[in-house]
């Protein structure tokens, strides 16, 4: 059972996995971790740690969560509409 190969999200450190990737993907049970670069934060509903598991129908590998997406952190003055002095 294999999960699709992972590509690094923009503004992230890339994925570090417990198994070596092959061209077709990663094997069942592989755990992968990533983090956002400085100035970026994980988007709500995405995960920095995922694992390759079996799909509900038992035929495919799938990741346990939505893959990491990194969004720019907003500064307080950007949220309030004030200019920075």
C-alpha positions as CSV (number, residue, x, y, z in Angstrom):
1,X,0.0,0.0,0.0
2,X,1.5,3.4,-1.1
3,X,0.6,7.0,-0.5
4,X,1.2,9.7,-3.1
5,X,4.6,11.3,-3.0
6,X,4.8,14.6,-1.1
7,X,6.0,17.9,-2.4
8,X,7.1,20.7,-0.2
9,X,4.5,23.4,0.4
10,X,5.6,26.9,-0.5
11,X,7.2,28.7,2.5
12,X,7.8,25.4,4.3
13,X,10.9,23.4,5.4
14,X,9.9,20.4,3.2
15,X,8.9,17.0,4.5
16,X,11.0,14.7,6.7
17,X,9.7,11.2,6.6
18,X,10.3,8.0,8.5
19,X,10.7,6.0,5.3
20,X,12.6,6.8,2.2
21,X,10.5,8.0,-0.7
22,X,10.4,6.2,-4.0
23,X,9.2,7.6,-7.3
24,X,5.7,6.2,-6.9
25,X,5.1,7.4,-3.3
26,X,5.6,6.4,0.3
27,X,4.8,3.1,2.0
28,X,1.9,2.4,4.4
29,X,2.7,3.5,8.0
30,X,5.2,6.2,6.9
31,X,5.1,9.3,9.2
32,X,6.1,12.7,7.8
33,X,6.6,16.1,9.4
34,X,7.1,19.6,8.1
35,X,7.0,23.1,9.4
36,X,6.6,26.6,8.1
37,X,9.6,29.0,7.5
38,X,10.1,32.1,9.6
39,X,7.3,34.6,9.1
40,X,4.7,31.9,8.1
41,X,2.2,29.9,10.1
42,X,0.2,26.7,9.3
43,X,-3.2,27.4,7.8
44,X,-6.1,26.2,10.0
45,X,-7.2,22.7,8.9
46,X,-3.8,21.6,7.6
47,X,-1.3,19.4,9.5
48,X,2.4,19.5,10.0
49,X,2.4,15.8,10.8
50,X,0.7,13.2,8.6
51,X,0.8,9.4,8.2
52,X,0.2,7.1,5.3
53,X,-2.9,5.0,6.1
54,X,-5.3,2.8,4.2
55,X,-8.4,4.3,2.5
56,X,-11.9,3.4,3.7
57,X,-12.3,0.9,0.9
58,X,-9.0,-0.7,1.7
59,X,-7.6,-0.4,-1.8
60,X,-5.5,2.8,-1.7
61,X,-3.0,4.6,0.6
62,X,-4.0,8.0,1.8
63,X,-2.6,10.7,4.1
64,X,-4.3,11.0,7.5
65,X,-4.8,14.8,7.2
66,X,-4.7,17.7,4.8
67,X,-1.1,18.5,3.9
68,X,0.6,21.6,5.4
69,X,-0.1,25.0,3.9
70,X,1.9,28.0,5.2
71,X,0.3,31.4,5.2
72,X,2.2,34.7,5.9
73,X,1.8,35.8,9.5
74,X,-0.1,39.2,9.7
75,X,1.3,41.9,11.9
76,X,-1.0,43.8,14.2
77,X,-0.9,47.0,12.1
78,X,-1.9,45.0,9.0
79,X,-5.0,43.7,10.8
80,X,-6.1,47.1,12.1
81,X,-5.5,49.0,8.8
82,X,-3.0,51.3,10.6
83,X,0.3,52.3,9.1
84,X,3.5,51.3,10.7
85,X,5.5,54.2,12.2
